[in-house]
Amino acid sequence: MRIALLMWLESPWSRSIAEELANLGPEVCIAFVTHPREEASTLGQIDDAFREKIREIHPIRSRLPGGLRYIARSRALGQWCKACGCEALVALYGGGFATMAWLSGFRP
């Protein structure tokens, strides 16, 4: 099984959930929303041990501020989930992430 997680990559709690999920057996693919200028520093915080457990870490780039980015880039999330072959999409936070997941149109 392959699961897509929409999460804050910077959050230790989110990374812990992703690791534990991967330890249970499914392949875990992570999507995170980022401004193009912040992408490199965000990815630089991730250690090799974490990367080895995760199948893919995919940035969803947006220059828009606040909640608008979740709406504007929701289709990109759905397209990525389909391209990855994911069987489920899990948003680790409500609000913007839950709205983005719903608007993505991804339905396994």
SVG drawing of the C-alpha trace seen along z (x, -y; Angstrom):
<svg xmlns="http://www.w3.org/2000/svg" viewBox="-13 -36 35 40">
<polyline fill="none" stroke="black" stroke-width="0.4" points="0.0,0.0 1.2,-3.5 0.0,-6.4 0.4,-10.2 0.8,-12.4 0.1,-16.1 2.1,-17.6 4.4,-20.3 7.8,-18.8 9.4,-21.1 7.2,-19.6 8.9,-17.0 5.5,-15.6 4.6,-15.2 7.9,-13.5 7.4,-11.1 3.9,-10.1 5.4,-9.6 8.2,-7.4 5.8,-5.3 3.4,-4.8 6.3,-3.7 7.4,-1.3 4.0,0.4 4.6,1.4 3.0,-1.0 5.2,-3.1 4.9,-6.7 5.0,-9.6 5.1,-13.1 3.8,-16.3 4.5,-19.6 3.5,-23.2 6.3,-25.6 7.3,-28.9 10.0,-28.3 12.5,-30.4 12.0,-28.3 12.2,-24.9 15.9,-24.3 16.1,-25.3 13.1,-23.1 14.6,-20.0 18.0,-20.7 16.4,-20.0 15.7,-16.4 18.2,-13.8 19.3,-10.8 17.7,-8.3 14.3,-9.9 14.7,-10.0 15.5,-6.3 12.1,-5.4 10.1,-7.7 9.5,-6.8 9.2,-10.3 9.3,-13.9 7.5,-16.2 7.3,-20.0 4.1,-21.8 5.3,-25.2 3.3,-28.4 4.1,-32.0 0.7,-32.9 0.2,-34.0 -1.8,-32.2 -4.8,-30.1 -4.9,-31.0 -2.0,-28.7 -4.0,-25.7 -6.8,-26.4 -4.7,-27.4 -2.4,-24.4 -5.0,-21.7 -5.1,-20.3 -1.4,-19.9 -1.7,-17.8 -4.3,-15.5 -2.2,-15.1 0.9,-14.2 -1.1,-11.6 -2.3,-10.0 1.2,-10.1 2.7,-8.5 0.2,-5.7 -1.1,-6.5 -4.0,-4.6 -4.9,-7.1 -4.3,-10.7 -4.0,-11.7 -3.8,-15.4 -2.0,-15.6 -3.6,-18.9 -7.1,-20.2 -7.9,-23.6 -5.9,-24.5 -4.5,-21.0 -7.9,-19.3 -9.4,-21.8 -6.6,-21.2 -6.9,-17.5 -10.7,-17.7 -10.3,-20.2 -7.5,-18.1 -10.1,-15.8 -8.0,-12.8 -10.4,-9.9 -8.8,-6.4"/>
</svg>
